[in-house]
């Protein structure tokens, strides 16, 4: 019931574990729906002005993840194995190992299967 209220909002507020706040389109949050739904279940009653804590992701990584989601907004899910990594995604993933590990951890926590899959394919191709 409260998740439905979230979907009717045009924007939601996410807060990283280091206190960085992001106001994002609710369509973006739909990409993370399983985790967001679980967060709302844990919070109980949801008020539109409330912030959604993302406790395992710092601001730098949450911004990067949100950039990825914004770039892919409106695209259908991958559904099948990623074989070709697009140029934008290659550039997105050109980060040091620690940052890539943090992105994978964030995507896993937020249950963002497409981003996880992309990161794994990128990682395996480098081996």
matplotlib code that plots the C-alpha trace (Angstrom):
import matplotlib.pyplot as plt

x = [0.0, 2.7, 4.9, 2.0, 2.1, 5.8, 5.1, 2.6, 5.2, 7.3, 10.4, 11.9, 14.8, 17.6, 20.3, 23.7, 25.5, 27.6, 24.6, 24.7, 21.1, 19.8, 16.4, 15.5, 12.6, 10.5, 11.0, 14.6, 13.6, 11.5, 14.8, 15.6, 12.1, 12.8, 15.2, 13.1, 10.0, 11.9, 13.1, 9.5, 8.3, 11.0, 10.1, 6.4, 4.2, 5.7, 5.3, 6.2, 8.6, 10.6, 14.0, 15.0, 18.2, 20.7, 22.9, 25.6, 26.3, 28.3, 27.5, 30.1, 29.0, 25.3, 25.7, 27.5, 24.8, 22.1, 24.0, 23.9, 20.2, 19.4, 21.3, 19.4, 16.0, 13.4, 15.4, 14.0, 15.8, 18.5, 16.7, 19.4, 23.2, 25.0, 27.4, 28.4, 29.1, 28.1, 30.6, 28.9, 28.9, 32.6, 33.4, 31.2, 33.1, 36.6, 37.2, 39.7, 39.1, 37.9, 35.3, 34.1, 33.8, 31.7, 29.5, 28.9, 28.1, 25.6, 24.0, 23.7, 22.2, 19.8, 19.0, 19.9, 20.3, 21.2, 24.0, 25.3, 25.3, 27.1, 29.8, 30.4, 30.7, 33.1, 35.1, 35.3, 36.4, 39.3, 40.6]
y = [0.0, 2.5, 1.4, 2.3, 5.8, 6.0, 5.1, 7.9, 10.5, 12.2, 12.3, 10.5, 11.3, 8.8, 9.2, 7.5, 6.1, 9.2, 11.6, 12.6, 13.3, 12.6, 13.6, 11.3, 10.6, 7.7, 5.9, 5.5, 4.0, 1.4, 0.0, -0.8, -1.8, -5.0, -3.2, -0.1, -2.2, -4.0, -0.6, 0.6, -2.6, -2.0, 1.7, 1.1, 4.0, 6.0, 9.7, 11.4, 13.8, 11.0, 10.1, 6.6, 5.5, 3.5, 2.2, 0.3, 2.7, 5.9, 9.1, 8.8, 5.3, 6.0, 9.0, 6.7, 4.0, 6.7, 8.0, 4.5, 4.1, 7.6, 6.7, 3.4, 4.8, 3.7, 0.8, -2.7, -5.0, -7.1, -10.4, -12.4, -12.6, -9.4, -10.1, -6.7, -3.9, -0.5, 2.3, 4.3, 1.3, 0.6, 4.2, 3.9, 0.8, 2.2, 2.6, 1.2, -2.3, -0.8, 1.4, -1.5, -3.6, -0.8, -0.6, -4.3, -4.2, -1.3, -3.1, -6.3, -4.4, -2.5, -5.7, -4.2, -7.3, -5.6, -3.5, -6.6, -8.6, -5.8, -5.5, -9.3, -9.5, -6.5, -8.2, -11.6, -10.1, -8.4, -11.8]
z = [0.0, 0.9, -2.0, -4.2, -2.8, -3.6, -7.2, -7.5, -6.4, -9.1, -6.9, -3.9, -1.6, -1.1, 1.5, 1.4, 4.4, 4.6, 4.5, 0.9, -0.3, -3.7, -5.0, -7.9, -10.2, -8.8, -12.1, -11.1, -7.8, -9.6, -10.9, -7.2, -6.2, -4.3, -1.9, -1.7, -0.9, 1.8, 3.2, 3.3, 5.0, 7.7, 8.1, 8.4, 7.4, 4.6, 4.4, 1.0, 2.6, 4.3, 3.1, 2.1, 3.8, 1.6, 4.5, 2.7, -0.1, 0.2, -1.7, -4.4, -5.3, -5.0, -7.4, -9.9, -9.6, -10.1, -13.1, -14.6, -13.9, -15.4, -18.5, -18.9, -17.9, -20.3, -21.7, -21.2, -18.8, -20.3, -19.6, -21.2, -21.0, -21.8, -24.6, -26.0, -23.6, -25.1, -25.2, -22.5, -20.1, -20.9, -19.9, -16.8, -15.7, -16.3, -12.6, -10.1, -8.6, -5.3, -7.0, -9.2, -6.0, -4.4, -7.4, -7.4, -3.7, -4.2, -7.2, -5.1, -2.1, -4.3, -6.3, -9.6, -11.7, -14.9, -13.4, -11.6, -14.8, -16.6, -13.9, -13.8, -17.6, -17.5, -14.7, -16.5, -19.8, -18.0, -16.8]

ax = plt.figure().add_subplot(projection="3d")
ax.plot(x, y, z, "-o")
ax.set_aspect("equal")
plt.show()
